[in-house]
Amino acid sequence: MKLAVIPARGGSKRIPRKNIKPFCGRPMLAWSIEAARQSGCFDRIVVSTDDEEIADVARQCGAETPFMRPVELANDHASTIPVIHHAVDWFIASGQIPEVVCCLYATAPFVTPSDLQRGLQALQTAACDYAFSVTSYAFPIQRAIRIREDGRVEMLQPEYFHARSQDLIEAFHDAGQFYWGSVDAWLAERPIFSAKAVPVVLPRYRVQDIDTREDWVRAEWLFKAMQPTLCEPEQESHELQD
């Protein structure tokens, strides 16, 4: 069994009810569920939540909610890996042992079925613990600066001041969309960012963190630009000036 687990707790603080807030006309998590369904990768698509309303929306969107997430895994300090561990344990206890498991974030409207397919293929062909989405930084991180307490600036790595951009090593970061993993890796809670993981590289224009209201508005504009018939951006831009 190939299993998709979509974590979606109810206690989002910065954007209240973020996981089911309407995004381009549909609950946010509906886009992840739809991508998972269209990918053809999964035998089961479940949403792990502590919230009855989110569970109800998830079922309406085509996912399952066979269990409720325990309170201790739904607070502000709970991390992703134990949440997936809990889901895998539930399936094993019910006599359904997954072959591979994909953690798919509920706030990933830019994920595509083909990305999920590439992730599964990467996990299977590389014989690794994880395969997850990454994208490149838009600017060489070796030239990053910080603002000091006195208001002045300094380079974090001044030794690269005279280096040409094309001579610097390209750096990548987690795209925050999906993490394919072996059952053993999830159960052992092995770290994702390690030499036992392989990247699934996404273009930068399809990667957007959605943690603030400004992020949300920008994401809707990007989504509309790529799929112009699907949505009108939420009318909040005027409030961002408050």
N, C-alpha and C positions, 0 to 999 in steps of 0.2 A: 504493500500500500504506500502510495506517495501522498504525503499529507501537507496541506498548507495551514499554517496557524497565523491568524491575524490578531495581534494584541490590540485591544481597544478598551482601555479602562475609562471609567466615568469621571475621574477627578481632574481633568485638564484645567490648569489654573490660568495660563496666559491667554488662551482662547477657550472660554467655557464651552463645553460640549463639542469640542473640536471634531471628534470622530464621527459625529452624525450631523454636524452643522451643514446646511446646504452649500455645496460647492458646484457652481455651474449647473444648478438645477437638480442635483441629486445629493443625497447624504454623502459626505466625504468618503466614508469607507466603501460605498457602493462601487467606486472606481477600481479599488484594489480587488474586490470580489469579482467584478466583471472581467478584469484582466486575467485573474486566476482561472476563471471558467473558460475563457476563450483560449487560453494557452494549451489546454488539453493535457497538462502535466499532472493533474491531481485526481486522486480517487476520492478524497474528502477535503472539503474546504471549511474550516471551523474558525469561529471568532472566539477568542478568549477574553471575557469581560467579567467585571463584577457588577455590572449595571443592567437592570432588567429592560430599560428602554433601549439601550444599545443592542441588547440581545434580540429584542423584537424587531428593530430596524434591520439587523444583520440577517435575520431569517427572511424578512420581506425581500431582501436583496439577493437571496439565493444561497446564503451560507448556513451552516449548522451551528448550533450552540448546545452541544451535548452536556456541558458542565458549566458551572459558574466559577470564576477565578476566586480563590480565597483572599480574604482581606489583606493578609500580610504580603501578598504579591500585587497589591493594587494601590500602594501608597506612593508618595513622591520619591521614595528612595529605591523602589523595586526596579531591578534591571531586567533587560530583555531575556538573557539566557535562562535564569531560573523560571521565568514565565513559560518559555518553550519546554523546559525540563518538566514542568508540572503537566503540560498538555500531553507530552509523550508518555509520562507515567500513567495518566488517565487511560490512554488508549491501550497500553500494555496490560494494565489491570483489568480492562474489559475484554481482553483476549484478542486484541487487534494490534499486531506489532508492525509499526511503520518500517518501510524500507529506507526512505529518506524523508527529511522534513524541511520545509521552507518556511521561515519566518518572513511574512510579508506585512509591511507596515500599513496601517489603516490610512495614514496621511501621505499616500504615494500616488497621487492622481496621474503622474506622468509615467508610471510603470507600464510597460507594454507586454503583451503575450510573448512576443519574440524575445524580449529580455529574459523573461522567466525560463523560456526554453533554452536559451544560451546558458543560463545559470545551471540548469539541470545537466546539460551536456558537459559543462566544464567540471562539475563535481564528479560525474561518472567517469570521464576520461582521464582526469588528473589523479584519481585515487587519493583525494585529499579530505581534510576535515570539513572545510567550508568553501563555498564559492559565493561571493557577494558583490554587490554593485559598487563601483567607484567612479569617480570622475577626476579630471585634472584641475589643479589650481589655475586660475586665470592669469596669475602673476607669479614670477619666480619667488618662492618662499625664502630663498637664501637672501633676498634683498628686503625682507620685512624690517620694519622699524617699530619702535615702541615710544610712547610718550612718557617721559619721566615725571616724577612728582613735582619737579621745578618747572614743568611746562615745556621743556626742551625735548628734542628727539635724539635717539641714537639707534644705530643698526643693531639688530640682534646678532648678526654675523658680519662684522665689518670687514673680514678678510675677503668678502666677495664684492666689495664696492667697485673694483675695477674689472671684474669678470664680465665677459660678454654674455648676454642672455642665452644665446644659442649654445654656450659652453656649460651651462648649468644643468644639473640633473632634473628632469621633470618630476614633479611631486604630485601625488594623488591624495584624495580624501574619500572617506566613506560617503556614498551617495544617499544613504538612509532610505533605501527602497526595499531590498530583500536580501535574505541570507539563507542560502541552501546549506544544509548540513547533514552529516551522517547521524544516525541515531546515537551511536557511541559518543560522538563529539558533544551532542546536546546533553546526554545523560551525565557525562563526565564534567560538563560545564567547562570544556576547554576554551581558551581565549580565541576569538575570531581573528584578531589582527596578529597573525603569526606566519611563519614559513610553511605552515600546514594549510594555508588558505590560498585560493587563487582569485584574481580579480575578474569581474565582468565589467568592462569599461563602457561607460555611457557618455554621450556628448553633454557638455556643460549646459546647453540650453534646455535639456530635459531633466535637470536636477534643481530642486528648489526646497530648502528647508521651510517649513511652515510653522513657525513658533510664535510669531507676532501678527497683529492685524495688518501691518505693512506687508509682511511676507504673504499673507492671505490674498490681499488685493493684487500684488504682483503676480502671484501664481495664477489667479483667475485670468489676468490679462494674457499671460503666456499661454495658458490653456486655450483661451479663445483664439489667439493668433494661430495656433497649430490646428485647432478644430473649430473653425468659425461658425459652423452651424449648430454647435452644441450648447452654447451658453452666452449669457450676458454677465459681465463681472458684477460682483456685489457692489452696491452703491455706498461705499464707506469712505471713499477717498477724501471727501470733504472733512470727515471727522478726524483724519490723521493730522490735521493742522491744529487741533485743539490742544 
